Amino acid sequence: MIVATDACLPLPVLGEAPVSARVLINYELPSKETYLRRMATCLAADGIVINVVGGGEVITLKNIGESSSLVIAEMPINISEIL
């Protein structure tokens, strides 16, 4: 599991391999570009992203999903349903 900051992102120029976490938690909603970069460099193919959002960020998150063809859904009460 990774709780995301930009520090978790590998730098290709240094030859570091991408991280392959099953769970990526964004505790602050990043920009669309950063969101997609984190998914590409930190997340395993079968991984999930958990976004902690509030208020106006819900609309921003929906816009990221719609413009990127991502499936973004509200997390169920019992998270074992998604793991």
C-alpha angles and dihedrals in degrees: 000000000000127000098206130241124143087259090076093062117101119230111230092204089064091051095241117158118240117262114247107205122166093213126040118185120199105195089181119035108246127208117281091257093051091044092055092043092053090051092050097046105032109030130083117229091257094040130120133219121221114199121197103210137164139186114335094010091078091070091046091051092049089051091052090051096047095046093046101041090241123151106235118177137169111268115251120241090246104054092192084080090071102036 
